Amino acid sequence: MTNILIVDDERPILKTLALLLAREGHHTDTADNIAAARTILHERDIDVVITDLRLGEASGEDLIGYLSDE
């Protein structure tokens, strides 16, 4: 099973992606902002991150930069 983190500030997108991926047997976590995503990344082993590029207070590119520094 793959552990996937979905990051998007639009809840319908989070729910839809999580549902589709769960149907395929993946475990999903969702975050609607970068702070929540960072918390999840520290608490769990995540294999894949799917992120929106345009988030409210920051961008998906900021999150990717954070992941690259880890």
ZAMARGU-4260 file (C-alpha; in steps of 0.2 Angstrom, whole numbers, plus 5000, padded with zeros to 4 digits):
<rodrens>
0) 5000/5000/5000 | 5006/5017/4996 | 5004/5032/5008 | 4999/5047/4998 | 4998/5065/5005
5) 4986/5076/4995 | 4988/5095/4998 | 4975/5107/4991 | 4965/5122/4998 | 4949/5116/4989
10) 4940/5103/5000 | 4930/5095/4985 | 4946/5091/4976 | 4954/5084/4992 | 4939/5073/4995
15) 4938/5067/4977 | 4956/5062/4975 | 4956/5054/4992 | 4941/5043/4987 | 4948/5038/4970
20) 4965/5033/4978 | 4957/5024/4992 | 4947/5014/4980 | 4963/5009/4972 | 4970/5003/4989
25) 4981/5017/4994 | 4981/5026/5011 | 4978/5044/5009 | 4980/5059/5021 | 4974/5076/5016
30) 4980/5094/5020 | 4972/5110/5015 | 4988/5121/5019 | 5007/5119/5020 | 5007/5120/5039
35) 4995/5105/5040 | 5005/5096/5026 | 5022/5098/5036 | 5014/5091/5052 | 5008/5076/5043
40) 5025/5073/5035 | 5033/5074/5052 | 5021/5061/5059 | 5019/5048/5045 | 5029/5040/5032
45) 5023/5047/5016 | 5028/5039/4999 | 5020/5052/4987 | 5014/5070/4988 | 5001/5077/4977
50) 5000/5096/4978 | 4991/5110/4970 | 5003/5124/4964 | 4992/5138/4970 | 4988/5137/4989
55) 4981/5151/4999 | 4996/5157/5009 | 5010/5148/4999 | 5013/5138/4984 | 5015/5120/4980
60) 5032/5124/4975 | 5036/5130/4992 | 5031/5113/4999 | 5042/5104/4986 | 5056/5115/4991
65) 5053/5110/5009 | 5053/5092/5004 | 5069/5094/4995 | 5078/5101/5010 | 5072/5087/5021
</rodrens>
